[in-house]
Amino acid sequence: GFKTCVLTNNWVDDSSERLLTAALLARLRGHFDLVLESCRIGIAKPDPGIYSYALEALQAQPHEV
């Protein structure tokens, strides 16, 4: 009955270790309903807009989380 979300504050990784980052995010996606990366949605924490975005993506209201 619960929806779960990972909300990251990260950047597009173009380093030589990017495969490790990609592997970690791929693993997370298997365990959560939603994985939101700040670099992909264009909003970073602590901007309140990132939380509004997550709520909308989860179809949830603030009092429900």
C-alpha positions in Angstrom: 0.0 0.0 0.0 2.9 2.4 0.3 4.7 4.1 -2.6 8.4 4.7 -2.1 10.7 7.2 -3.7 14.4 8.0 -3.7 15.1 11.7 -4.2 18.7 12.4 -5.1 20.7 15.6 -5.3 23.3 14.6 -7.9 24.8 15.6 -11.2 25.3 13.8 -14.5 28.3 11.6 -13.9 30.7 11.7 -16.8 33.7 10.5 -14.8 35.5 7.2 -15.2 33.4 5.8 -12.3 30.1 6.5 -14.0 29.4 2.8 -14.4 29.4 2.5 -10.6 26.9 5.3 -10.3 24.7 3.9 -13.0 24.8 0.4 -11.4 23.8 1.9 -8.0 20.9 3.8 -9.5 19.8 0.7 -11.5 19.8 -1.3 -8.2 17.8 1.4 -6.4 15.2 1.4 -9.2 14.5 -2.2 -8.5 13.6 -1.5 -4.9 11.6 1.8 -5.1 8.6 2.9 -7.1 10.3 6.0 -8.2 13.9 7.3 -8.4 14.2 11.0 -9.0 17.6 12.5 -9.8 17.9 16.3 -9.5 20.2 16.4 -12.5 17.4 14.9 -14.7 14.5 17.0 -13.5 16.5 20.3 -13.3 15.7 21.1 -9.6 18.1 20.6 -6.7 17.5 20.3 -3.0 16.7 22.4 -0.9 14.6 24.1 -3.6 11.0 23.4 -2.4 10.1 22.7 -6.1 11.8 19.4 -6.0 9.5 18.2 -3.2 6.5 19.4 -5.1 7.7 17.5 -8.1 8.1 14.3 -6.1 4.7 14.7 -4.6 3.1 15.1 -8.0 5.1 12.2 -9.5 3.9 10.0 -6.6 0.4 11.4 -6.8 0.6 12.2 -3.1 -0.4 15.0 -0.8 2.1 16.5 1.8 0.1 15.2 4.7 0.4 11.6 3.3 4.1 11.5 3.4 
